[in-house]
């Protein structure tokens, strides 16, 4: 299964230890599924973590390295204009480029699509429901700061 995480999933995974998003990202680190991201997703994530949560450059680099270790980074060739929110379009572009099984998101605008170009959309809770064999959860996501 190849998934694309929306930026909001990464934010929650790195800012809220023990959250469902944290558990989902830990599953990716463990290899329970394949993960893809794009430079545009990483750029938006850096901007949000810096502006809204005050992460330092060192912390941002650590987050990016951790994601790069778990995900295949792609550069979509097609630019989409499906939703009003441009960052949502970047998520769709990445998912379509890698022919992802699904996008994992908490964004109601993306979820409202149901599916796009054969790519499903699901919440983090729906993703976790597919992994009942990990009730205790895999090892934790590396902390942002050491």
C-alpha positions in Angstrom: 0.0 0.0 0.0 1.4 3.4 -1.1 0.2 6.4 0.8 0.6 10.2 0.7 0.2 12.0 4.0 -1.3 15.5 4.0 0.7 18.1 5.7 -1.8 18.2 8.6 -0.9 14.6 9.4 2.8 15.3 9.5 2.2 18.4 11.7 0.2 16.3 14.2 2.7 13.5 14.1 5.6 15.7 15.1 3.9 18.2 17.3 1.5 15.9 19.3 3.4 12.9 20.6 1.1 9.9 21.0 -1.5 11.3 18.6 -3.1 9.1 15.9 -0.9 10.8 13.4 2.2 10.0 15.4 1.2 6.3 15.4 0.5 6.4 11.7 3.9 7.9 11.0 5.5 5.3 13.3 3.8 2.6 11.2 5.4 4.1 8.1 8.8 4.2 9.8 8.3 0.5 10.6 7.6 -0.3 7.0 3.9 -1.2 7.5 3.2 0.7 4.2 5.1 2.8 1.7 4.9 6.5 1.9 5.5 9.2 -0.8 5.9 12.9 -0.5 7.0 15.8 -2.7 9.3 18.8 -2.2 6.1 21.0 -2.2 4.7 19.0 0.7 8.0 19.3 2.6 8.2 23.0 1.9 4.6 23.6 3.2 5.4 21.5 6.3 8.5 23.5 7.1 6.6 26.7 6.7 3.8 25.6 9.0 6.1 24.1 11.7 8.2 27.3 11.8 5.4 29.9 11.7 2.7 28.2 13.8 4.8 26.1 16.2 8.1 28.0 16.3 10.4 25.2 15.4 14.1 26.1 14.9 16.0 25.4 11.8 17.7 22.4 13.5 14.3 21.0 14.5 13.0 21.5 11.0 16.0 19.8 9.5 15.5 16.8 11.8 11.8 16.5 10.8 12.7 16.7 7.2 15.4 14.0 7.5 13.0 11.8 9.4 10.4 12.1 6.7 12.9 11.6 3.9 14.0 8.4 5.6 10.5 7.0 5.6 9.1 8.3 2.3 10.0 8.3 -1.4 10.3 12.0 -2.5 8.9 12.7 -6.0 8.5 15.7 -8.2 5.1 15.6 -9.9 5.1 16.6 -13.5 1.4 17.6 -13.7 0.1 20.7 -11.9 -3.5 20.3 -10.7 -6.1 23.0 -10.0 -8.9 20.9 -8.4 -9.5 22.6 -5.1 -9.4 26.3 -4.0 -6.6 25.6 -1.5 -3.4 25.4 -3.4 -1.6 23.2 -0.9 -4.4 20.6 -1.2 -3.6 20.5 -5.0 0.0 19.8 -4.2 -1.1 16.8 -2.2 -3.3 15.5 -5.0 -0.4 16.1 -7.5 1.9 13.9 -5.4 -0.7 11.1 -5.0 -1.5 11.0 -8.7 2.1 11.1 -9.7 2.9 8.0 -7.6 -0.5 6.3 -8.2 -1.0 6.2 -4.5 -3.5 3.9 -2.9 -4.8 6.7 -0.8 -4.2 10.2 0.7 -4.3 10.3 4.5 -5.7 13.6 5.7 -7.9 15.4 8.2 -8.8 18.1 5.6 -12.5 18.1 5.0 -12.1 19.5 1.5 -9.9 16.7 0.4 -12.0 14.1 2.2 -15.1 15.4 0.4 -13.6 14.3 -2.9 -14.0 10.7 -1.8 -11.4 9.7 -4.4 -9.5 11.4 -7.2 -8.1 9.8 -10.3 -8.2 6.4 -8.6 -6.6 7.6 -5.4 -8.7 7.1 -2.3 -9.0 9.5 0.7 -9.0 8.4 4.3 -8.6 9.8 7.8 -5.8 8.8 10.1 -8.3 6.8 12.2 -9.4 4.9 9.1 -5.8 4.1 8.3 -5.1 2.9 11.8 -8.2 0.7 11.7 -6.5 -1.4 9.0 -3.6 -2.2 11.4 -5.2 -4.0 14.4 -2.1 -6.1 14.8 -0.4 -3.1 16.4 -2.5 -2.4 19.5 0.5 -1.3 21.5 2.0 0.6 18.6 5.4 0.4 17.0 8.5 2.3 18.3 7.9 6.0 18.7 8.6 8.7 16.2 12.0 10.3 16.9 11.5 13.5 18.9 11.9 16.8 17.1 14.6 18.0 19.5 17.2 15.8 21.1 
